Amino acid sequence: MEIAALSKILRENGIVGAGGAGFPTYGKLSDKADTILLNCAECEPLLKLHRQLLKAHVKEILKAFSLIAETLGVKEAIIGIKEEYKETIEALEEYIGEFPIVRIHRLPGVYPMGDEVIMIYETTGRVVRPGGLPIECGVAVFNVETVYNVYRAVWEQHPVIDKCVTIVGEVENPITVRVPIGTRIRDVVEMAGGVTCDQPVYLLGGPMMGSFGKEYQPVTKTTNAIIVLPQNHSLVLRKQNKFSTAVARAASSCCQCQCCTDLCPRHALGHPIQPHLFMRAAANRDFTNLEAYIDTLFCSSCGLCEMFSCPQGLSPRSMMAEYKAGLRKAGVKPPVVEAKPVKASREYRKVPEGRLLARLGLGSYESEALLDDSIRMASEVKVLLSQHIGAPAKAVVQAGDVVAKGDVVGAAAEGLSVAIHASISGTVKEVTKDYIIIVS
């Protein structure tokens, strides 16, 4: 298949990165790639869906991954998977012989192994330029669920209208389910038996990089997990820390031990990010050297400095995120720099997931959260027109229209954009510039 033909299929079927960023997948198809990676590393603790989905649909995913490899004409297609995912690896080994271009690379169980920059180095030895894109070093990375969606689009003509979501934490029955896109968070939580605590808080995504959501928010193409926690959980309190408080605590407590920098995964790869220097400058309101502030643009926001490394419990990641947002708003872009040599200390400064889980106080929530791959029903969905990086889709329906599941309700806009589809059959109840509500 030609790149243009595959790109058209992916764009029309609304396929975007299902791992969290939501980058339109057709935009990653480039003849500049000589290597492609399948990311099965579950970057965040407690998440299960990628290993489960790969095990359940191993042949379909391998078939689609191989198609991408052939279309791009790459030399190598690598599956990056954590070595502890033994059942999924066994499933892969049963079929991988049918796909000669594909090989398995076992990864250590450390955080944040699912970060594509980290995975590229682990699997290929290449270092992505600070602030650069993987394609600059000849690599394209695809998420497991994304590649499964490619299979469904190419072989089944099935657009992206549903999403696998892991529900864990303070719920009766932790589970991974497949739900129509646009289903409300509270309805998805009910599929796990409901909440088991008072005043629940909903963390959408992983415990490290996820954000708080409301029960009435809809599931999107990038919703990987819902972690239900009590309002007084230490992780919730840490994530609700105010910026002014964080700065005041840094000014009074930061001892410049450099633990945040020593354990920073991007710093270990030679990227110019040194959280301890930023903390020194920000805490003292020292603007004589702006480099410490500019370098926050190279932070991946993995959160290790804040949730694991700092012995004082300070908030480097949150503070850097605030400054980084301000710089971007002002139009400041990352300077073009080359990475320094990878640090020899990197190998023994990796953070084991088990230790991270314990530090976060989430060990009691670790569970199998088995995959129920049957599509769940929804009586009403709120389908957002912007579920991806790039231009939002444009509504092509109006209130009162009757739509069938899979119909295009939002056409791809000019530029980087994808189509949006009805996730259930029913009547369009409301249309705005931001969303479409459909009632079955």
NUDOMI-966895 format. One line per field, with one value per residue (C-alpha): chain; x, y, z; residue in three letters; residue number from 1. Coordinates in Angstrom, 2 decimals, m for minus. Example, Ala and Ser with C-alpha at 12.3 -4.5 7.8 and 13.67 -1.06 7.14 Angstrom:
chaine	A,A .
X	12.30,13.67 .
Y	m4.50,m1.06 .
Z	7.80,7.14 .
residu	ALA,SER .
num	1,2 .
***
This chain:
chaine	A,A,A,A,A,A,A,A,A,A,A,A,A,A,A,A,A,A,A,A,A,A,A,A,A,A,A,A,A,A,A,A,A,A,A,A,A,A,A,A,A,A,A,A,A,A,A,A,A,A,A,A,A,A,A,A,A,A,A,A,A,A,A,A,A,A,A,A,A,A,A,A,A,A,A,A,A,A,A,A,A,A,A,A,A,A,A,A,A,A,A,A,A,A,A,A,A,A,A,A,A,A,A,A,A,A,A,A,A,A,A,A,A,A,A,A,A,A,A,A,A,A,A,A,A,A,A,A,A,A,A,A,A,A,A,A,A,A,A,A,A,A,A,A,A,A,A,A,A,A,A,A,A,A,A,A,A,A,A,A,A,A,A,A,A,A,A,A,A,A,A,A,A,A,A,A,A,A,A,A,A,A,A,A,A,A,A,A,A,A,A,A,A,A,A,A,A,A,A,A,A,A,A,A,A,A,A,A,A,A,A,A,A,A,A,A,A,A,A,A,A,A,A,A,A,A,A,A,A,A,A,A,A,A,A,A,A,A,A,A,A,A,A,A,A,A,A,A,A,A,A,A,A,A,A,A,A,A,A,A,A,A,A,A,A,A,A,A,A,A,A,A,A,A,A,A,A,A,A,A,A,A,A,A,A,A,A,A,A,A,A,A,A,A,A,A,A,A,A,A,A,A,A,A,A,A,A,A,A,A,A,A,A,A,A,A,A,A,A,A,A,A,A,A,A,A,A,A,A,A,A,A,A,A,A,A,A,A,A,A,A,A,A,A,A,A,A,A,A,A,A,A,A,A,A,A,A,A,A,A,A,A,A,A,A,A,A,A,A,A,A,A,A,A,A,A,A,A,A,A,A,A,A,A,A,A,A,A,A,A,A,A,A,A,A,A,A,A,A,A,A,A,A,A,A,A,A,A,A,A,A,A,A,A,A,A,A,A,A,A,A,A,A,A,A,A,A,A,A,A,A,A,A,A,A,A,A,A,A,A .
X	0.00,1.20,1.75,m0.87,m3.48,m2.86,m2.82,m6.23,m7.70,m6.32,m7.48,m10.99,m11.35,m10.27,m7.17,m5.01,m2.47,m4.45,m1.66,m2.49,m1.11,m3.68,m1.37,m3.11,m1.48,m1.39,0.97,3.57,3.69,6.94,9.45,12.14,11.58,13.89,12.57,9.14,8.34,5.25,5.01,3.78,5.37,2.38,4.25,2.15,1.66,m1.75,m2.51,m3.18,m4.92,m2.02,m0.60,m4.14,m5.16,m1.96,m2.50,m6.18,m5.59,m2.00,m2.31,m4.40,m1.96,1.07,m0.62,m1.28,2.20,3.74,1.58,2.88,6.44,5.94,4.19,7.01,9.71,11.51,14.41,13.17,9.93,10.45,7.95,9.09,7.49,8.32,9.87,7.35,4.47,5.15,1.71,1.67,5.20,4.15,1.23,3.60,6.08,3.35,2.72,5.75,7.42,4.83,6.15,9.92,10.49,9.18,11.24,10.63,12.76,12.28,12.38,13.05,10.12,11.09,9.37,8.91,9.75,6.68,8.11,8.91,12.25,13.30,12.00,13.81,17.12,16.44,15.53,17.77,20.50,19.51,19.02,16.24,17.43,16.25,12.97,13.05,10.77,11.52,11.38,14.51,16.47,14.55,12.03,8.23,6.49,2.97,0.83,m0.69,m4.31,m3.51,m2.16,m5.21,m7.36,m5.30,m6.19,m9.88,m9.84,m7.97,m9.44,m12.86,m13.61,m14.27,m13.66,m12.57,m15.84,m14.92,m12.09,m10.54,m10.38,m8.92,m10.90,m9.03,m8.71,m11.71,m14.09,m15.84,m14.49,m11.38,m11.71,m10.71,m13.72,m14.48,m16.94,m18.40,m16.46,m18.40,m19.61,m19.64,m16.94,m19.49,m21.18,m17.84,m17.05,m20.40,m19.17,m16.54,m19.22,m19.31,m17.33,m16.35,m15.36,m16.92,m16.06,m14.28,m11.78,m11.35,m7.80,m7.90,m4.79,m1.93,m1.08,2.05,0.94,m2.83,m5.14,m8.28,m11.60,m15.29,m17.80,m19.80,m16.79,m16.83,m14.39,m12.25,m9.92,m7.06,m8.72,m6.65,m7.64,m9.87,m8.29,m10.81,m9.21,m10.50,m10.26,m7.76,m5.33,m1.74,m1.42,m4.51,m3.23,0.15,m1.43,m3.67,m0.70,m0.94,1.86,2.38,2.68,5.11,7.37,7.30,8.17,11.00,12.41,12.42,13.34,15.28,18.76,20.15,20.84,20.37,18.35,15.73,18.37,20.26,17.12,15.71,15.34,15.78,18.83,20.39,20.05,22.00,19.05,19.65,17.15,18.42,15.52,17.72,19.09,15.57,14.49,17.42,16.56,12.78,12.92,15.21,13.50,16.87,16.50,20.14,20.55,17.50,18.87,17.43,13.96,14.33,15.46,12.10,10.87,12.81,10.98,8.73,6.63,7.10,6.89,9.69,11.39,8.22,6.67,9.78,13.15,12.84,13.54,11.77,8.55,8.90,7.25,9.78,7.54,4.53,6.64,8.39,5.04,3.84,6.91,6.87,3.25,4.13,7.03,4.89,2.15,4.78,5.83,9.16,10.28,12.92,16.38,17.98,20.61,22.30,22.20,25.29,26.66,24.39,25.45,27.19,25.20,21.92,21.72,21.72,19.46,16.39,13.33,11.63,7.85,7.28,9.13,7.33,3.94,4.78,6.02,2.75,0.73,m1.08,0.11,m3.28,m4.92,m2.73,m5.05,m5.46,m8.29,m9.02,m10.11,m13.78,m13.46,m17.18,m18.55,m20.59,m23.75,m24.46,m27.81,m26.22,m22.79,m21.06,m18.60,m15.97,m14.91,m11.35,m9.90,m6.54,m3.58,m4.30,m7.44,m10.81,m13.21,m16.14,m19.66,m21.61,m24.84,m27.47,m29.92,m32.67,m30.60,m30.72,m27.28,m26.02,m23.04,m19.92,m21.40,m19.19,m20.50,m17.39,m15.37,m11.60,m10.61,m7.87,m4.36,m3.62,m7.01,m9.11,m12.77,m15.04,m17.74,m20.98,m20.18,m23.82,m26.89,m29.55,m30.73,m28.50,m29.67,m27.29,m24.50,m22.00,m18.61,m17.05,m19.21,m22.13,m24.58,m26.29,m29.15,m29.85 .
Y	0.00,3.51,6.00,8.35,5.59,4.48,8.10,8.66,5.63,6.68,10.29,9.35,6.78,9.21,7.37,9.28,8.30,6.44,6.65,10.14,12.77,12.26,13.09,12.16,8.87,9.62,12.47,9.95,8.10,9.18,7.61,9.19,6.43,3.43,1.95,1.77,0.92,m0.59,0.87,m1.73,m0.35,0.96,4.12,4.71,2.45,0.71,0.82,m2.53,m2.05,m2.16,m5.50,m6.89,m5.65,m6.95,m10.37,m10.49,m9.31,m10.27,m11.46,m8.48,m6.02,m7.78,m7.74,m3.99,m3.25,m5.21,m3.32,0.00,m1.31,m2.41,0.84,2.98,0.65,0.48,m1.85,m2.89,m3.06,m3.44,m4.28,m2.62,m4.55,m4.83,m8.16,m8.81,m8.96,m12.67,m13.79,m11.12,m12.04,m15.71,m14.68,m12.65,m15.50,m17.79,m15.62,m13.40,m15.95,m15.05,m11.48,m11.62,m7.86,m7.70,m8.42,m8.21,m6.06,m6.76,m3.66,m3.29,m2.49,1.08,4.44,6.21,3.47,4.33,7.78,7.44,9.23,6.77,3.78,4.83,4.89,1.56,m0.23,1.42,3.29,6.52,9.78,12.06,15.66,17.77,19.33,17.30,14.66,10.92,11.08,13.27,10.17,7.91,6.44,6.46,5.21,3.79,2.83,m0.68,0.48,2.86,m0.02,m2.13,0.74,0.70,m2.98,m2.28,0.59,m1.26,m4.74,m4.07,m0.49,0.33,3.94,4.91,5.01,3.21,3.23,0.78,2.28,0.81,1.64,1.08,2.51,2.93,0.82,m2.44,m4.40,m3.02,m3.76,m2.69,m2.07,m0.95,1.94,4.25,7.48,10.22,8.05,9.98,9.20,8.35,5.81,4.15,3.95,2.22,m0.54,m1.28,m1.77,1.81,3.91,2.52,5.76,9.05,12.19,10.43,12.17,11.05,10.99,10.62,8.92,7.63,8.64,10.52,12.51,12.25,15.15,15.49,15.21,15.58,12.76,14.31,14.61,12.37,9.64,10.69,8.89,9.45,8.39,5.44,5.12,6.38,6.12,6.72,8.02,9.42,13.19,12.98,10.60,11.86,11.76,13.94,16.44,16.61,17.21,19.97,21.93,25.65,27.26,30.04,27.46,25.39,28.41,29.35,25.81,25.68,28.94,27.61,23.95,23.28,22.23,21.80,18.10,17.58,14.38,15.76,16.22,13.00,10.88,12.89,10.46,13.15,14.63,11.14,11.07,14.32,16.70,20.17,19.91,20.38,20.77,21.68,24.74,25.81,25.38,27.51,30.29,30.19,29.94,32.97,34.86,35.04,36.12,36.93,33.63,32.78,29.43,27.61,28.87,28.30,24.74,23.90,23.61,20.33,18.82,15.84,16.34,12.70,13.84,11.72,14.77,15.69,12.34,10.25,12.01,15.03,14.18,17.40,16.65,19.75,20.30,20.83,19.40,21.57,24.70,23.99,23.33,26.77,28.51,26.38,27.34,30.99,30.75,29.08,31.66,34.33,32.57,31.29,28.09,25.57,26.53,24.19,22.24,18.88,16.33,15.78,12.21,9.76,9.60,6.42,6.64,6.22,2.46,2.50,5.53,3.94,3.93,0.51,0.66,m1.28,1.28,4.12,2.52,2.20,5.80,7.00,5.07,3.12,m0.42,m1.48,m0.55,m2.84,m5.39,m7.43,m5.21,m7.84,m6.78,m7.09,m6.55,m6.54,m3.11,m1.61,0.37,4.06,5.86,9.24,10.38,13.73,13.50,16.23,17.68,18.18,14.93,15.26,17.56,19.86,21.50,20.35,18.53,20.50,19.34,18.07,17.25,19.35,18.83,16.41,14.40,10.63,9.00,5.43,4.21,4.94,7.82,10.88,13.66,15.84,16.22,16.63,20.28,21.74,20.97,18.40,16.96,13.77,12.88,12.30,9.61,8.79,6.26,5.16,5.13,7.67,11.24,14.29,16.26,19.22,20.58,23.29,24.31,22.04,18.92,16.86,15.10,11.96,10.17,6.53 .
Z	0.00,m0.79,2.04,0.59,0.46,4.04,5.24,3.65,5.40,8.79,8.42,7.32,10.10,12.81,14.00,16.47,19.09,21.73,24.28,25.51,23.13,20.37,17.45,14.16,13.16,9.44,10.28,11.46,8.15,6.53,4.17,6.36,8.93,8.79,12.05,13.64,17.26,18.85,22.35,24.83,27.99,29.99,30.93,34.05,37.10,37.45,33.71,32.02,28.70,26.24,27.34,27.58,24.14,22.52,24.08,23.03,19.44,18.85,15.25,14.13,15.71,14.23,10.83,11.02,12.40,9.55,7.04,8.40,8.14,4.53,3.59,4.99,3.66,7.01,7.77,11.19,13.19,16.93,19.66,22.89,25.73,29.42,30.29,33.08,30.58,30.20,28.97,26.27,25.19,24.93,22.70,20.52,20.19,18.90,15.82,15.33,13.03,10.40,10.31,9.61,9.82,13.40,16.49,20.25,22.51,26.23,28.40,32.13,34.42,35.18,34.91,32.47,29.98,27.88,27.09,23.40,23.77,26.47,24.50,21.33,23.19,24.92,21.70,19.12,21.01,19.26,21.17,19.99,19.77,22.74,21.69,18.47,16.98,16.71,12.92,12.99,13.95,11.57,14.03,14.26,17.42,17.55,20.52,20.77,20.67,17.82,15.72,16.58,15.31,12.10,11.68,12.22,9.73,6.97,7.24,8.80,7.61,11.27,12.39,15.89,17.82,21.02,23.55,26.00,29.50,32.70,35.86,39.13,42.62,44.90,42.80,43.56,40.59,38.85,35.16,31.65,29.41,25.87,25.79,23.13,22.81,24.55,27.44,30.72,33.28,35.98,33.69,32.96,36.68,37.23,34.90,37.56,40.20,41.37,43.82,47.25,49.02,50.02,48.07,45.19,42.93,39.33,38.00,34.21,32.89,35.01,38.58,37.47,34.42,34.63,35.45,37.53,35.76,36.54,36.56,33.73,31.38,28.28,27.34,24.38,21.99,24.44,27.72,28.93,32.56,35.33,38.78,41.55,44.76,48.05,48.29,51.15,49.44,49.58,45.77,45.38,47.93,46.18,42.79,44.20,45.52,44.65,42.66,45.22,47.98,45.91,45.36,49.05,50.09,47.56,48.91,52.46,51.94,48.70,49.80,46.26,46.80,43.01,43.45,41.05,38.37,39.12,38.58,35.67,32.71,30.04,31.81,31.85,28.04,27.76,27.40,28.91,31.74,35.30,37.73,40.69,38.87,37.99,41.63,42.77,40.34,40.85,44.64,44.83,41.99,40.29,36.64,35.96,34.09,32.00,30.83,33.85,32.85,29.10,29.71,31.30,27.70,27.51,30.51,29.63,32.81,33.81,37.44,38.91,40.41,42.25,43.17,43.81,43.84,46.12,49.80,50.84,48.93,46.79,43.40,40.59,37.87,38.77,39.02,35.73,34.06,35.17,33.76,30.63,29.94,30.40,27.98,25.34,25.77,25.17,21.96,23.27,21.55,22.67,21.40,18.88,20.82,20.57,23.36,25.45,25.80,27.63,31.26,32.41,35.66,33.78,34.19,37.99,38.31,36.75,39.02,39.47,39.07,42.28,44.35,42.60,43.26,46.96,47.15,45.62,48.19,45.46,46.19,47.56,44.25,42.14,40.48,37.31,36.00,33.35,29.87,28.90,25.15,24.40,23.58,26.41,25.73,26.34,26.17,25.52,24.36,24.15,21.27,21.31,17.97,19.21,20.50,18.82,18.29,15.35,13.99,15.44,13.16,11.74,12.55,9.53,11.36,13.12,15.96,14.99,12.51,12.84,12.69,12.64,14.60,12.56,10.55,10.11,12.36,12.16,8.96,9.13,8.90,6.71,7.92,10.59,11.51,11.44,11.11,14.11,14.03,15.83,18.57,18.95,16.73,17.60,17.26,17.42,20.45,20.34,18.17,19.14,17.84,20.47,20.73,19.49,21.81,20.50,22.28,21.43 .
residu	MET,GLU,ILE,ALA,ALA,LEU,SER,LYS,ILE,LEU,ARG,GLU,ASN,GLY,ILE,VAL,GLY,ALA,GLY,GLY,ALA,GLY,PHE,PRO,THR,TYR,GLY,LYS,LEU,SER,ASP,LYS,ALA,ASP,THR,ILE,LEU,LEU,ASN,CYS,ALA,GLU,CYS,GLU,PRO,LEU,LEU,LYS,LEU,HIS,ARG,GLN,LEU,LEU,LYS,ALA,HIS,VAL,LYS,GLU,ILE,LEU,LYS,ALA,PHE,SER,LEU,ILE,ALA,GLU,THR,LEU,GLY,VAL,LYS,GLU,ALA,ILE,ILE,GLY,ILE,LYS,GLU,GLU,TYR,LYS,GLU,THR,ILE,GLU,ALA,LEU,GLU,GLU,TYR,ILE,GLY,GLU,PHE,PRO,ILE,VAL,ARG,ILE,HIS,ARG,LEU,PRO,GLY,VAL,TYR,PRO,MET,GLY,ASP,GLU,VAL,ILE,MET,ILE,TYR,GLU,THR,THR,GLY,ARG,VAL,VAL,ARG,PRO,GLY,GLY,LEU,PRO,ILE,GLU,CYS,GLY,VAL,ALA,VAL,PHE,ASN,VAL,GLU,THR,VAL,TYR,ASN,VAL,TYR,ARG,ALA,VAL,TRP,GLU,GLN,HIS,PRO,VAL,ILE,ASP,LYS,CYS,VAL,THR,ILE,VAL,GLY,GLU,VAL,GLU,ASN,PRO,ILE,THR,VAL,ARG,VAL,PRO,ILE,GLY,THR,ARG,ILE,ARG,ASP,VAL,VAL,GLU,MET,ALA,GLY,GLY,VAL,THR,CYS,ASP,GLN,PRO,VAL,TYR,LEU,LEU,GLY,GLY,PRO,MET,MET,GLY,SER,PHE,GLY,LYS,GLU,TYR,GLN,PRO,VAL,THR,LYS,THR,THR,ASN,ALA,ILE,ILE,VAL,LEU,PRO,GLN,ASN,HIS,SER,LEU,VAL,LEU,ARG,LYS,GLN,ASN,LYS,PHE,SER,THR,ALA,VAL,ALA,ARG,ALA,ALA,SER,SER,CYS,CYS,GLN,CYS,GLN,CYS,CYS,THR,ASP,LEU,CYS,PRO,ARG,HIS,ALA,LEU,GLY,HIS,PRO,ILE,GLN,PRO,HIS,LEU,PHE,MET,ARG,ALA,ALA,ALA,ASN,ARG,ASP,PHE,THR,ASN,LEU,GLU,ALA,TYR,ILE,ASP,THR,LEU,PHE,CYS,SER,SER,CYS,GLY,LEU,CYS,GLU,MET,PHE,SER,CYS,PRO,GLN,GLY,LEU,SER,PRO,ARG,SER,MET,MET,ALA,GLU,TYR,LYS,ALA,GLY,LEU,ARG,LYS,ALA,GLY,VAL,LYS,PRO,PRO,VAL,VAL,GLU,ALA,LYS,PRO,VAL,LYS,ALA,SER,ARG,GLU,TYR,ARG,LYS,VAL,PRO,GLU,GLY,ARG,LEU,LEU,ALA,ARG,LEU,GLY,LEU,GLY,SER,TYR,GLU,SER,GLU,ALA,LEU,LEU,ASP,ASP,SER,ILE,ARG,MET,ALA,SER,GLU,VAL,LYS,VAL,LEU,LEU,SER,GLN,HIS,ILE,GLY,ALA,PRO,ALA,LYS,ALA,VAL,VAL,GLN,ALA,GLY,ASP,VAL,VAL,ALA,LYS,GLY,ASP,VAL,VAL,GLY,ALA,ALA,ALA,GLU,GLY,LEU,SER,VAL,ALA,ILE,HIS,ALA,SER,ILE,SER,GLY,THR,VAL,LYS,GLU,VAL,THR,LYS,ASP,TYR,ILE,ILE,ILE,VAL,SER .
num	1,2,3,4,5,6,7,8,9,10,11,12,13,14,15,16,17,18,19,20,21,22,23,24,25,26,27,28,29,30,31,32,33,34,35,36,37,38,39,40,41,42,43,44,45,46,47,48,49,50,51,52,53,54,55,56,57,58,59,60,61,62,63,64,65,66,67,68,69,70,71,72,73,74,75,76,77,78,79,80,81,82,83,84,85,86,87,88,89,90,91,92,93,94,95,96,97,98,99,100,101,102,103,104,105,106,107,108,109,110,111,112,113,114,115,116,117,118,119,120,121,122,123,124,125,126,127,128,129,130,131,132,133,134,135,136,137,138,139,140,141,142,143,144,145,146,147,148,149,150,151,152,153,154,155,156,157,158,159,160,161,162,163,164,165,166,167,168,169,170,171,172,173,174,175,176,177,178,179,180,181,182,183,184,185,186,187,188,189,190,191,192,193,194,195,196,197,198,199,200,201,202,203,204,205,206,207,208,209,210,211,212,213,214,215,216,217,218,219,220,221,222,223,224,225,226,227,228,229,230,231,232,233,234,235,236,237,238,239,240,241,242,243,244,245,246,247,248,249,250,251,252,253,254,255,256,257,258,259,260,261,262,263,264,265,266,267,268,269,270,271,272,273,274,275,276,277,278,279,280,281,282,283,284,285,286,287,288,289,290,291,292,293,294,295,296,297,298,299,300,301,302,303,304,305,306,307,308,309,310,311,312,313,314,315,316,317,318,319,320,321,322,323,324,325,326,327,328,329,330,331,332,333,334,335,336,337,338,339,340,341,342,343,344,345,346,347,348,349,350,351,352,353,354,355,356,357,358,359,360,361,362,363,364,365,366,367,368,369,370,371,372,373,374,375,376,377,378,379,380,381,382,383,384,385,386,387,388,389,390,391,392,393,394,395,396,397,398,399,400,401,402,403,404,405,406,407,408,409,410,411,412,413,414,415,416,417,418,419,420,421,422,423,424,425,426,427,428,429,430,431,432,433,434,435,436,437,438,439,440 .
***
